[in-house]
Amino acid sequence: MAEFMTGLKRTNYCGTLRTADIGKEVTLCGWVQKQRDLGQLVFADLRDRTGIMQLAFDDSTERVIFEKAQTLRSEDVLCAVGTVRERSSKNTEIPTGDIELFVTDLRILSKAETTPFEIVDDLNTNEELRLKYRYLDLRRRPLQRNIMLRNEVAKSARDYFYENGFIEIETPMMMKSTPEGARDYLVPSRIHKGCFYALPQSPQIYKQLLMLSGFDRYIQLARCFRDEDLRADRQPEFTQIDMELSFVDVEDILEINEGLMQRIWKDVLGVELESKFERMSYKDAMERFGSDKPDIRYGMEITDISDLVSDCDFAVFSGAVNSGGSVRAIVAKNSADVLTRKEIDKLTEFVRGIGAKGLAFVRWLEDTPACSFAKFMKEGELEAILNRVGAEKGDVVLFVADKDSVTLPTLGALRTTVAKKLDIIPEGYKFLWIVDFPFFEKDEESGEWLAMHHPFTMPKEECLEYLDTDPSKVIAKAYDLTLNGIELSSGSIRISDPELQQKMFRALKMTDEEIEAKFGFLVDAYKYGAPPHGGMGIGLDRLVMILAGADSLRDVTAFPKVQNASELMSQCPSPVDSENLDVLGLKIVKPEA
């Protein structure tokens, strides 16, 4: 039978005690990590979220307490009263390894059955089992450290924003479904049968309305929901450090967010970041790195050799250039001994898997470089290519030829893959702002110009004349913050002029009916005086994942979903009974076999 804590109160946490506390009487509560019965001595390691403390029982311990200690099992829940004393056998691997608690009173608050897996730091148990028993997995120190790190980041962010005059405001979790790039999670209405709320993909419209309401500096740690395919850095529900500011331009928002990152890194890691983050245009990022979120901690930049091969006899190269595409390359320095022909074949399969037709190469291991297209090259052509890309003996050059929409992202992905294979990515944190995004992107199938960001994004003033004549020249006042090749946030200055907003809707081929149905209330609000404003949202989960050095968002989320968007512990989503469906006016239609 479980005992009670009557008359007892925890006075200390296990991991906070040190040699300065020797002689002090304390009360500790926690879980048994392990017990060691040596006959006349019993030791038990007591664990709480702060660390471990050894409990000691010997022949001077009251007999009933000693016998109770002999029954302890891993994961039993205890309350222990005793005196802190020096350990005779020190443990240098834990902060409390010089001391122990000599127990004078012991309460077993809950007995534990044998757990499905051992609660230890280094665990090889498959993730599916750990997620099924997530509440047990969360007892392990690595996950507890990550969750507490998340708390530190959230506190640091809130403190920073409060000190800079921001107001924290909650926005609705059930809202109107509006197009934001991903599928909405829908909530059926019992009262308005046949109608649905949407869970917010972001608080975008509400925070803009708050700017119109006079709350010129808004902040929220907002829960967001997107019904999209999952991967290591994506969950269907996530937290966004969401902000919006009035009477600002791009520079103001970049400055406040640089300050936020500097504050978090100092508070959480004790690391001083650079005072200003590097900036790069979207065009430069794509042409130099093949990505709009490049990791700039290492080189291996993309080089365009199209002009050198437009008339060559290698049809793969010349054909790509003459059909409006390009031929580009990256150089893996000093890699010829690692990137063997077999490894290059694997890289070829990799690029084919992401949309490229193939991969050409030069592998310069011997005095004469081995080239996959050498027989098509006239005298001097290969030498000119190697000079252009800066290749030397010992290097490997990898080429992709296709339209730019294939060539650039393929080489961008290949660059990352090769860098990891060669283990050349240095430690450290390299922030990068990506700015000057195109406002429109052309759909290759339909030929239509689509908004690259949401339709409330402000174009640069000097580009307004091209809205009707040449959408490709319209640049958005949009910006992304990236870190080590990971996108942390995205934002923009918003349109505050109702006439310009209508013009943007028209440029996106939206009808009056569509505008009214999707954004009517926002369009009306803009008629009553809208301040210039802008903002962004930073992915808290991704931020913590980087700070923790974790491989997946699941490692920094208390109760995550798996790849099919289900939660293994509670087994949701799950069916509901017909009575609940009837109340909502819904009927499940099963797909035909």
Secondary structure, DSSP 8 states (H G I E B T S, - for coil): -----TT------GGG--GGGTT-EEEEEEEEEEEEE-SS-EEEEEEETTEEEEEEE-TTS-HHHHHHHHT--TT-EEEEEEEEEE-SS--TTSTTTTEEEEEEEEEEEE-----SS---SS--S-HHHHHHTHHHHTTSHHHHHHHHHHHHHHHHHHHHHHHTT-EE----SSB-----SSB--EEE-SSSTT-EEE--S-SHHHHHHHHHTT--EEEEEEEEE-BS--BTTB-SEEEEEEEEEES--HHHHHHHHHHHHHHHHHHHH-----SS-EEEEHHHHHHHHSSSS--TTS----EE-HHHHTTSS-HHHHHHHHTT-EEEEEEETT-TTTS-HHHHHHHHHHHHHTT-S--EEEE--SSS-EETTGGG--TTHHHHHHHHHT--TT-EEEEEEE-HHHHHHHHHHHHHHHHHHHT---SS--EEEEE--BSEEE-TTT--EEESS-TTB-B-GGGGGGTTT-GGG-BBSEEEEEETTEEEEEEEEB---HHHHHHHHHHTT--HHHHHHHHHHHHHHGGG----EEEEEEEHHHHHHHHHT-SSGGGT-SS---TTS-BTTTTBS----HHHHHHHT--------
